[in-house]
């Protein structure tokens, strides 16, 4: 079984569009997405610096647009050899995943993620907050220490990784004083996503979602809510709205992938994080990140085996 994994915020890096824009299909889709969004995605995917592409209003549409465009290139390159049967996304990547599964068309996905990014940017401006990955250690002990420090577990990424979220001050203190047996990595994000810090974004997004059209998924799709399969487009949209201020259970999503028999996981652009986690947490699954067009050959080789 082939699964498409769609990365979330923090996976973007300056200039990550560079080699892709030489591909006509990718460039055409990015130019279309730029027009839909009213944002010069080519600029933000090539010339913009890290601070510019960390802004929620830019980062979220940029990531989803990149995922959609790279999926189209993947389909074009591999044709009938690419038999995708399932998909899942991490955080904002769930919107890309909804496109892959046929719940959203590309314009719906782009407009929804733009609304999401704008509302989360407003929520982030109310109080300075941030996130950091805590790698290693016993999960129960890590969760207990985070709670004692006034922090929240926003992402359960599996394979010994918890993402902590909270005020910028408390996250800085966590980075400087990692819990025993762990290392802490500051994330390049602009807020404490998937926590109560984002609650003010959920209401406006829910109101917007009332006018969003969906289709039931064509593929098996899992939710970050609890890792279960979702068979209804409207239900997946409801979960997308609620996920803004609730933890991401990527650990449970990977458990479901493993139980379903996913043998090849292909991570769309800007890939790397999810395939890295999968290599540790899903040892019987081949995980490939499509970071550059050259990685398409790796996917073709894996499918041909």
Residue pairs with C-beta under 8 A, 6 or more apart in sequence:
1 85
1 86
1 260
1 261
1 262
1 263
1 264
2 82
2 83
2 84
2 85
2 86
2 262
2 263
2 264
2 265
2 266
2 303
3 84
3 85
3 86
3 87
3 88
3 257
3 262
3 264
3 265
3 266
4 71
4 84
4 86
4 87
4 88
4 97
4 100
4 266
4 267
4 268
5 87
5 88
5 89
5 90
5 93
5 265
5 266
5 267
5 268
5 271
5 274
5 275
5 278
5 287
6 67
6 87
6 88
6 89
6 90
6 93
6 94
6 95
6 96
6 97
6 100
6 267
6 268
7 63
7 67
7 89
7 90
7 93
7 267
7 268
7 269
7 270
7 271
7 272
7 273
7 274
8 63
8 89
8 90
8 91
8 92
8 93
8 248
8 273
9 56
9 59
9 60
9 63
9 91
9 92
9 189
9 193
10 131
10 187
10 188
10 189
10 273
11 63
11 270
11 271
11 272
11 273
12 53
12 59
12 62
12 63
12 66
12 270
13 50
13 270
14 48
14 49
14 50
14 53
15 45
15 46
15 47
16 45
16 66
16 269
16 270
16 291
17 30
17 41
17 42
17 45
17 46
17 66
18 45
18 46
19 292
19 293
19 294
20 26
20 27
20 66
20 69
20 70
20 73
20 269
20 292
20 293
21 27
21 30
21 42
21 45
21 46
22 293
23 73
23 293
25 69
25 72
25 73
25 76
26 69
26 70
26 72
26 73
27 42
29 65
29 68
29 69
29 72
29 106
30 41
30 42
30 45
30 65
30 66
30 69
31 42
32 106
33 41
33 61
33 65
33 68
33 69
33 106
33 110
34 40
34 41
34 42
34 65
36 106
36 107
36 110
36 111
37 61
37 65
37 110
37 111
37 114
39 58
39 61
39 62
39 114
41 61
41 62
41 65
44 52
44 53
44 58
44 62
45 62
45 66
48 58
50 188
52 58
53 59
53 62
54 188
54 189
54 190
55 121
55 190
56 117
56 118
56 120
56 121
56 124
56 190
56 191
57 114
57 117
57 118
57 121
58 117
59 117
59 189
59 190
60 92
60 113
60 114
60 116
60 117
60 120
61 110
61 113
61 114
61 117
63 92
63 93
63 96
63 270
64 92
64 93
64 95
64 96
64 99
64 109
64 110
64 113
65 110
66 268
66 269
66 270
67 89
67 93
67 96
67 99
67 268
67 269
68 96
68 99
68 106
68 109
68 110
69 269
70 268
70 269
70 290
71 96
71 99
71 100
71 268
73 293
73 296
74 82
74 266
74 268
74 290
74 296
74 299
75 82
77 296
77 300
78 296
78 299
78 300
78 303
81 300
81 303
81 304
82 299
82 303
84 100
84 219
84 266
85 219
85 220
86 219
86 220
86 221
86 222
86 257
86 260
86 262
87 97
87 100
87 101
87 219
87 220
87 221
87 222
88 94
88 97
88 221
88 222
88 223
88 224
88 253
88 256
88 257
89 95
89 96
89 97
89 98
89 224
90 155
90 224
90 248
90 250
90 253
90 273
90 274
91 155
91 193
91 194
91 224
91 243
91 248
92 113
92 116
92 117
93 274
94 223
94 224
94 240
94 243
95 104
95 109
95 112
95 113
95 116
95 240
96 109
96 268
97 221
98 104
98 109
98 214
98 217
98 221
98 236
98 237
98 240
99 105
99 106
99 109
100 219
101 217
101 218
101 219
101 221
102 215
102 217
102 218
102 219
103 214
103 215
103 216
103 217
103 221
103 233
103 236
103 237
104 112
104 212
104 214
108 212
108 213
108 214
112 208
112 209
112 212
112 240
115 204
115 205
115 208
116 201
116 205
116 244
119 200
119 201
119 204
119 205
119 244
120 191
120 193
120 198
120 201
120 244
121 190
121 191
122 200
122 201
123 191
123 197
123 198
123 199
123 200
123 201
124 190
124 191
124 192
124 197
124 198
126 197
126 200
127 167
127 197
128 167
128 168
128 169
129 165
129 166
129 167
129 168
129 171
129 191
129 192
129 195
129 197
130 165
130 166
130 167
130 168
130 171
130 172
130 186
130 187
130 189
130 191
130 192
131 154
131 155
131 163
131 164
131 165
131 171
131 187
131 189
131 191
131 192
131 193
132 163
132 164
132 171
132 174
132 175
132 184
132 185
132 186
132 187
133 157
133 161
133 162
133 163
133 164
133 184
133 185
133 187
134 142
134 146
134 161
134 162
134 163
134 164
134 174
134 178
134 179
134 182
134 183
134 184
135 160
135 161
135 182
135 183
135 184
135 185
136 160
136 181
136 182
136 183
137 160
137 179
137 180
137 181
137 182
138 181
139 160
139 162
141 179
141 180
142 162
142 179
142 182
143 153
143 162
145 179
146 152
146 153
146 162
146 164
146 174
146 179
149 166
149 170
149 173
149 174
150 166
150 167
150 170
151 164
151 165
151 166
151 170
151 171
151 174
152 164
152 165
152 166
152 192
152 195
152 196
152 247
153 162
153 163
153 164
153 165
153 247
154 163
154 164
154 165
154 192
154 193
154 194
154 195
154 247
154 248
155 161
155 162
155 163
155 194
155 247
155 248
155 250
156 162
156 247
156 248
156 249
156 250
156 251
156 252
157 163
157 248
157 250
157 251
157 277
158 250
158 251
158 254
158 255
158 277
158 280
158 281
159 277
159 280
159 281
160 280
161 277
163 187
163 248
164 171
164 174
164 184
165 171
165 192
165 193
165 194
165 195
165 197
166 192
166 195
166 197
167 192
171 186
171 192
174 184
175 184
175 185
175 186
178 184
191 197
191 198
192 198
193 244
194 243
194 244
194 245
194 246
194 247
194 248
195 245
195 247
196 245
197 245
198 244
198 245
199 245
201 244
201 245
202 241
202 242
202 244
202 245
205 241
205 244
206 241
209 237
209 238
209 240
209 241
212 237
214 233
214 234
214 236
214 237
215 233
216 231
216 232
216 233
217 230
217 231
217 233
217 236
220 229
220 260
221 229
221 230
221 236
222 228
222 229
222 230
222 253
222 256
222 257
223 229
223 230
223 236
223 239
223 243
223 253
224 239
224 243
224 248
224 249
224 250
224 253
225 239
225 242
225 243
225 246
225 249
226 249
226 252
227 249
227 251
227 252
227 253
227 254
227 255
227 256
228 252
228 256
229 256
230 236
230 239
250 274
250 277
251 281
254 277
254 278
254 281
254 282
257 265
257 282
257 285
258 282
258 284
258 285
262 282
262 285
263 284
263 285
263 286
264 285
264 286
264 287
264 288
264 302
264 303
265 274
265 275
265 278
265 282
265 285
265 286
265 287
265 288
266 288
266 290
266 299
267 273
267 274
267 275
267 278
267 287
267 288
267 289
267 290
268 290
269 290
269 291
270 291
271 289
271 290
271 291
271 295
272 289
272 291
274 287
274 289
275 287
275 288
275 289
276 287
276 289
278 285
278 287
279 287
286 302
288 295
288 298
288 299
288 302
289 295
290 296
290 299
